[in-house]
Amino acid sequence: MIHRMSPTSFHLYCQRIDASRNMARYYMLAIRPTLFGEIAVVRSWGRIGRRGGERTDVFGTETEAVAHFLDLARRKHRKGYRPTRGGDPT
């Protein structure tokens, strides 16, 4: 489920749970403006209930950031991640 938070803010929270493999993972994507007028795609991931990794990619235009956001979302969907209502996985 993608939530639009402001003209240049989006948020997507997904989970992939497979009890047979003891897998419980989350993946969060967000688009946020930076203090310098650029657009950042922020992603975090890890095991549900644990602190995971985080990466921020900065783009000059909203179009580039949205294209990157959608590409990452498609890749995770192909791997079995599904949108859920959620936020802070820790």
CNS distance restraints for C-alpha pairs under 8 A (distance, minus, plus):
assign (resid   1 and name CA) (resid  12 and name CA) 6.02 0.50 0.50
assign (resid   1 and name CA) (resid  13 and name CA) 7.14 0.50 0.50
assign (resid   1 and name CA) (resid  83 and name CA) 5.22 0.50 0.50
assign (resid   1 and name CA) (resid  84 and name CA) 6.44 0.50 0.50
assign (resid   1 and name CA) (resid  85 and name CA) 7.22 0.50 0.50
assign (resid   2 and name CA) (resid  10 and name CA) 6.55 0.50 0.50
assign (resid   2 and name CA) (resid  11 and name CA) 5.61 0.50 0.50
assign (resid   2 and name CA) (resid  12 and name CA) 4.88 0.50 0.50
assign (resid   2 and name CA) (resid  13 and name CA) 7.82 0.50 0.50
assign (resid   3 and name CA) (resid  10 and name CA) 5.55 0.50 0.50
assign (resid   3 and name CA) (resid  11 and name CA) 5.29 0.50 0.50
assign (resid   3 and name CA) (resid  12 and name CA) 6.76 0.50 0.50
assign (resid   4 and name CA) (resid   8 and name CA) 7.89 0.50 0.50
assign (resid   4 and name CA) (resid   9 and name CA) 5.80 0.50 0.50
assign (resid   4 and name CA) (resid  10 and name CA) 4.54 0.50 0.50
assign (resid   4 and name CA) (resid  11 and name CA) 6.68 0.50 0.50
assign (resid   5 and name CA) (resid   9 and name CA) 4.97 0.50 0.50
assign (resid   5 and name CA) (resid  10 and name CA) 5.71 0.50 0.50
assign (resid   5 and name CA) (resid  11 and name CA) 7.45 0.50 0.50
assign (resid   6 and name CA) (resid  10 and name CA) 7.54 0.50 0.50
assign (resid   8 and name CA) (resid  31 and name CA) 6.71 0.50 0.50
assign (resid   8 and name CA) (resid  32 and name CA) 6.26 0.50 0.50
assign (resid   8 and name CA) (resid  33 and name CA) 6.53 0.50 0.50
assign (resid   8 and name CA) (resid  39 and name CA) 7.65 0.50 0.50
assign (resid   8 and name CA) (resid  62 and name CA) 6.96 0.50 0.50
assign (resid   9 and name CA) (resid  30 and name CA) 6.93 0.50 0.50
assign (resid   9 and name CA) (resid  31 and name CA) 4.86 0.50 0.50
assign (resid   9 and name CA) (resid  32 and name CA) 4.86 0.50 0.50
assign (resid   9 and name CA) (resid  33 and name CA) 7.11 0.50 0.50
assign (resid  10 and name CA) (resid  29 and name CA) 7.95 0.50 0.50
assign (resid  10 and name CA) (resid  30 and name CA) 5.28 0.50 0.50
assign (resid  10 and name CA) (resid  31 and name CA) 4.99 0.50 0.50
assign (resid  10 and name CA) (resid  32 and name CA) 7.14 0.50 0.50
assign (resid  11 and name CA) (resid  28 and name CA) 7.41 0.50 0.50
assign (resid  11 and name CA) (resid  29 and name CA) 5.75 0.50 0.50
assign (resid  11 and name CA) (resid  30 and name CA) 4.31 0.50 0.50
assign (resid  11 and name CA) (resid  31 and name CA) 6.62 0.50 0.50
assign (resid  12 and name CA) (resid  28 and name CA) 5.65 0.50 0.50
assign (resid  12 and name CA) (resid  29 and name CA) 5.07 0.50 0.50
assign (resid  12 and name CA) (resid  30 and name CA) 6.28 0.50 0.50
assign (resid  12 and name CA) (resid  83 and name CA) 7.06 0.50 0.50
assign (resid  13 and name CA) (resid  26 and name CA) 7.27 0.50 0.50
assign (resid  13 and name CA) (resid  27 and name CA) 5.97 0.50 0.50
assign (resid  13 and name CA) (resid  28 and name CA) 4.47 0.50 0.50
assign (resid  13 and name CA) (resid  29 and name CA) 6.51 0.50 0.50
assign (resid  13 and name CA) (resid  83 and name CA) 5.72 0.50 0.50
assign (resid  13 and name CA) (resid  84 and name CA) 6.12 0.50 0.50
assign (resid  13 and name CA) (resid  85 and name CA) 6.93 0.50 0.50
assign (resid  13 and name CA) (resid  86 and name CA) 6.17 0.50 0.50
assign (resid  13 and name CA) (resid  87 and name CA) 6.51 0.50 0.50
assign (resid  14 and name CA) (resid  26 and name CA) 5.63 0.50 0.50
assign (resid  14 and name CA) (resid  27 and name CA) 5.21 0.50 0.50
assign (resid  14 and name CA) (resid  28 and name CA) 6.28 0.50 0.50
assign (resid  14 and name CA) (resid  81 and name CA) 5.62 0.50 0.50
assign (resid  14 and name CA) (resid  82 and name CA) 4.99 0.50 0.50
assign (resid  14 and name CA) (resid  83 and name CA) 4.11 0.50 0.50
assign (resid  14 and name CA) (resid  84 and name CA) 5.54 0.50 0.50
assign (resid  15 and name CA) (resid  24 and name CA) 7.25 0.50 0.50
assign (resid  15 and name CA) (resid  25 and name CA) 5.58 0.50 0.50
assign (resid  15 and name CA) (resid  26 and name CA) 4.33 0.50 0.50
assign (resid  15 and name CA) (resid  27 and name CA) 6.27 0.50 0.50
assign (resid  15 and name CA) (resid  81 and name CA) 5.13 0.50 0.50
assign (resid  15 and name CA) (resid  82 and name CA) 5.46 0.50 0.50
assign (resid  15 and name CA) (resid  83 and name CA) 6.46 0.50 0.50
assign (resid  15 and name CA) (resid  84 and name CA) 6.75 0.50 0.50
assign (resid  16 and name CA) (resid  23 and name CA) 7.25 0.50 0.50
assign (resid  16 and name CA) (resid  24 and name CA) 5.87 0.50 0.50
assign (resid  16 and name CA) (resid  25 and name CA) 5.19 0.50 0.50
assign (resid  16 and name CA) (resid  26 and name CA) 6.35 0.50 0.50
assign (resid  16 and name CA) (resid  80 and name CA) 6.06 0.50 0.50
assign (resid  16 and name CA) (resid  81 and name CA) 4.53 0.50 0.50
assign (resid  16 and name CA) (resid  82 and name CA) 6.40 0.50 0.50
assign (resid  17 and name CA) (resid  22 and name CA) 7.95 0.50 0.50
assign (resid  17 and name CA) (resid  23 and name CA) 5.37 0.50 0.50
assign (resid  17 and name CA) (resid  24 and name CA) 4.42 0.50 0.50
assign (resid  17 and name CA) (resid  25 and name CA) 6.33 0.50 0.50
assign (resid  18 and name CA) (resid  22 and name CA) 6.15 0.50 0.50
assign (resid  18 and name CA) (resid  23 and name CA) 4.97 0.50 0.50
assign (resid  18 and name CA) (resid  24 and name CA) 6.53 0.50 0.50
assign (resid  19 and name CA) (resid  23 and name CA) 5.99 0.50 0.50
assign (resid  19 and name CA) (resid  24 and name CA) 7.63 0.50 0.50
assign (resid  23 and name CA) (resid  47 and name CA) 7.86 0.50 0.50
assign (resid  24 and name CA) (resid  47 and name CA) 5.71 0.50 0.50
assign (resid  24 and name CA) (resid  48 and name CA) 5.65 0.50 0.50
assign (resid  25 and name CA) (resid  45 and name CA) 7.33 0.50 0.50
assign (resid  25 and name CA) (resid  46 and name CA) 5.58 0.50 0.50
assign (resid  25 and name CA) (resid  47 and name CA) 4.35 0.50 0.50
assign (resid  25 and name CA) (resid  48 and name CA) 5.20 0.50 0.50
assign (resid  26 and name CA) (resid  45 and name CA) 5.51 0.50 0.50
assign (resid  26 and name CA) (resid  46 and name CA) 5.67 0.50 0.50
assign (resid  26 and name CA) (resid  47 and name CA) 6.16 0.50 0.50
assign (resid  26 and name CA) (resid  48 and name CA) 5.79 0.50 0.50
assign (resid  26 and name CA) (resid  81 and name CA) 7.84 0.50 0.50
assign (resid  26 and name CA) (resid  89 and name CA) 7.09 0.50 0.50
assign (resid  27 and name CA) (resid  43 and name CA) 7.18 0.50 0.50
assign (resid  27 and name CA) (resid  44 and name CA) 5.82 0.50 0.50
assign (resid  27 and name CA) (resid  45 and name CA) 4.42 0.50 0.50
assign (resid  27 and name CA) (resid  46 and name CA) 6.90 0.50 0.50
assign (resid  27 and name CA) (resid  81 and name CA) 7.79 0.50 0.50
assign (resid  28 and name CA) (resid  42 and name CA) 7.99 0.50 0.50
assign (resid  28 and name CA) (resid  43 and name CA) 5.41 0.50 0.50
assign (resid  28 and name CA) (resid  44 and name CA) 5.17 0.50 0.50
assign (resid  28 and name CA) (resid  45 and name CA) 6.29 0.50 0.50
assign (resid  28 and name CA) (resid  87 and name CA) 7.93 0.50 0.50
assign (resid  29 and name CA) (resid  41 and name CA) 6.99 0.50 0.50
assign (resid  29 and name CA) (resid  42 and name CA) 5.75 0.50 0.50
assign (resid  29 and name CA) (resid  43 and name CA) 4.49 0.50 0.50
assign (resid  29 and name CA) (resid  44 and name CA) 6.76 0.50 0.50
assign (resid  29 and name CA) (resid  69 and name CA) 7.09 0.50 0.50
assign (resid  29 and name CA) (resid  73 and name CA) 7.77 0.50 0.50
assign (resid  30 and name CA) (resid  41 and name CA) 5.64 0.50 0.50
assign (resid  30 and name CA) (resid  42 and name CA) 5.12 0.50 0.50
assign (resid  30 and name CA) (resid  43 and name CA) 6.39 0.50 0.50
assign (resid  30 and name CA) (resid  69 and name CA) 7.68 0.50 0.50
assign (resid  31 and name CA) (resid  39 and name CA) 6.89 0.50 0.50
assign (resid  31 and name CA) (resid  40 and name CA) 5.62 0.50 0.50
assign (resid  31 and name CA) (resid  41 and name CA) 4.58 0.50 0.50
assign (resid  31 and name CA) (resid  42 and name CA) 6.27 0.50 0.50
assign (resid  31 and name CA) (resid  65 and name CA) 7.18 0.50 0.50
assign (resid  31 and name CA) (resid  66 and name CA) 7.58 0.50 0.50
assign (resid  31 and name CA) (resid  69 and name CA) 7.43 0.50 0.50
assign (resid  32 and name CA) (resid  39 and name CA) 5.84 0.50 0.50
assign (resid  32 and name CA) (resid  40 and name CA) 5.26 0.50 0.50
assign (resid  32 and name CA) (resid  41 and name CA) 6.52 0.50 0.50
assign (resid  32 and name CA) (resid  42 and name CA) 7.52 0.50 0.50
assign (resid  33 and name CA) (resid  37 and name CA) 6.44 0.50 0.50
assign (resid  33 and name CA) (resid  38 and name CA) 5.90 0.50 0.50
assign (resid  33 and name CA) (resid  39 and name CA) 4.53 0.50 0.50
assign (resid  33 and name CA) (resid  40 and name CA) 5.95 0.50 0.50
assign (resid  34 and name CA) (resid  38 and name CA) 5.31 0.50 0.50
assign (resid  34 and name CA) (resid  39 and name CA) 5.80 0.50 0.50
assign (resid  34 and name CA) (resid  40 and name CA) 6.38 0.50 0.50
assign (resid  38 and name CA) (resid  58 and name CA) 6.69 0.50 0.50
assign (resid  38 and name CA) (resid  59 and name CA) 6.02 0.50 0.50
assign (resid  38 and name CA) (resid  60 and name CA) 5.28 0.50 0.50
assign (resid  38 and name CA) (resid  61 and name CA) 6.84 0.50 0.50
assign (resid  39 and name CA) (resid  58 and name CA) 5.75 0.50 0.50
assign (resid  39 and name CA) (resid  59 and name CA) 5.23 0.50 0.50
assign (resid  39 and name CA) (resid  60 and name CA) 6.32 0.50 0.50
assign (resid  39 and name CA) (resid  61 and name CA) 6.43 0.50 0.50
assign (resid  39 and name CA) (resid  62 and name CA) 6.08 0.50 0.50
assign (resid  39 and name CA) (resid  65 and name CA) 6.49 0.50 0.50
assign (resid  40 and name CA) (resid  56 and name CA) 6.39 0.50 0.50
assign (resid  40 and name CA) (resid  57 and name CA) 5.53 0.50 0.50
assign (resid  40 and name CA) (resid  58 and name CA) 4.29 0.50 0.50
assign (resid  40 and name CA) (resid  59 and name CA) 6.04 0.50 0.50
assign (resid  40 and name CA) (resid  65 and name CA) 6.83 0.50 0.50
assign (resid  41 and name CA) (resid  56 and name CA) 5.70 0.50 0.50
assign (resid  41 and name CA) (resid  57 and name CA) 5.21 0.50 0.50
assign (resid  41 and name CA) (resid  58 and name CA) 6.36 0.50 0.50
assign (resid  41 and name CA) (resid  59 and name CA) 7.89 0.50 0.50
assign (resid  41 and name CA) (resid  65 and name CA) 6.26 0.50 0.50
assign (resid  41 and name CA) (resid  68 and name CA) 7.73 0.50 0.50
assign (resid  41 and name CA) (resid  69 and name CA) 6.62 0.50 0.50
assign (resid  42 and name CA) (resid  54 and name CA) 7.30 0.50 0.50
assign (resid  42 and name CA) (resid  55 and name CA) 5.89 0.50 0.50
assign (resid  42 and name CA) (resid  56 and name CA) 4.44 0.50 0.50
assign (resid  42 and name CA) (resid  57 and name CA) 6.49 0.50 0.50
assign (resid  43 and name CA) (resid  54 and name CA) 5.64 0.50 0.50
assign (resid  43 and name CA) (resid  55 and name CA) 5.43 0.50 0.50
assign (resid  43 and name CA) (resid  56 and name CA) 6.43 0.50 0.50
assign (resid  44 and name CA) (resid  52 and name CA) 6.75 0.50 0.50
assign (resid  44 and name CA) (resid  53 and name CA) 5.49 0.50 0.50
assign (resid  44 and name CA) (resid  54 and name CA) 4.20 0.50 0.50
assign (resid  44 and name CA) (resid  55 and name CA) 6.45 0.50 0.50
assign (resid  45 and name CA) (resid  52 and name CA) 5.33 0.50 0.50
assign (resid  45 and name CA) (resid  53 and name CA) 5.45 0.50 0.50
assign (resid  45 and name CA) (resid  54 and name CA) 6.58 0.50 0.50
assign (resid  46 and name CA) (resid  50 and name CA) 6.73 0.50 0.50
assign (resid  46 and name CA) (resid  51 and name CA) 6.56 0.50 0.50
assign (resid  46 and name CA) (resid  52 and name CA) 4.17 0.50 0.50
assign (resid  46 and name CA) (resid  53 and name CA) 6.35 0.50 0.50
assign (resid  47 and name CA) (resid  51 and name CA) 7.39 0.50 0.50
assign (resid  47 and name CA) (resid  52 and name CA) 6.73 0.50 0.50
assign (resid  48 and name CA) (resid  89 and name CA) 5.44 0.50 0.50
assign (resid  48 and name CA) (resid  90 and name CA) 6.58 0.50 0.50
assign (resid  49 and name CA) (resid  89 and name CA) 5.42 0.50 0.50
assign (resid  49 and name CA) (resid  90 and name CA) 4.22 0.50 0.50
assign (resid  50 and name CA) (resid  89 and name CA) 7.04 0.50 0.50
assign (resid  50 and name CA) (resid  90 and name CA) 5.06 0.50 0.50
assign (resid  51 and name CA) (resid  89 and name CA) 7.80 0.50 0.50
assign (resid  51 and name CA) (resid  90 and name CA) 5.92 0.50 0.50
assign (resid  58 and name CA) (resid  65 and name CA) 7.66 0.50 0.50
assign (resid  59 and name CA) (resid  64 and name CA) 6.34 0.50 0.50
assign (resid  59 and name CA) (resid  65 and name CA) 5.76 0.50 0.50
assign (resid  60 and name CA) (resid  64 and name CA) 7.33 0.50 0.50
assign (resid  60 and name CA) (resid  65 and name CA) 7.99 0.50 0.50
assign (resid  61 and name CA) (resid  65 and name CA) 6.50 0.50 0.50
assign (resid  62 and name CA) (resid  66 and name CA) 6.02 0.50 0.50
assign (resid  63 and name CA) (resid  67 and name CA) 6.17 0.50 0.50
assign (resid  64 and name CA) (resid  68 and name CA) 6.27 0.50 0.50
assign (resid  65 and name CA) (resid  69 and name CA) 6.08 0.50 0.50
assign (resid  66 and name CA) (resid  70 and name CA) 6.09 0.50 0.50
assign (resid  67 and name CA) (resid  71 and name CA) 6.15 0.50 0.50
assign (resid  68 and name CA) (resid  72 and name CA) 6.21 0.50 0.50
assign (resid  69 and name CA) (resid  73 and name CA) 6.19 0.50 0.50
assign (resid  70 and name CA) (resid  74 and name CA) 6.10 0.50 0.50
assign (resid  71 and name CA) (resid  75 and name CA) 6.31 0.50 0.50
assign (resid  72 and name CA) (resid  76 and name CA) 6.33 0.50 0.50
assign (resid  73 and name CA) (resid  77 and name CA) 6.15 0.50 0.50
assign (resid  74 and name CA) (resid  78 and name CA) 6.25 0.50 0.50
assign (resid  75 and name CA) (resid  79 and name CA) 6.51 0.50 0.50
assign (resid  76 and name CA) (resid  80 and name CA) 6.51 0.50 0.50
assign (resid  76 and name CA) (resid  81 and name CA) 5.45 0.50 0.50
assign (resid  77 and name CA) (resid  81 and name CA) 4.91 0.50 0.50
assign (resid  77 and name CA) (resid  82 and name CA) 6.28 0.50 0.50
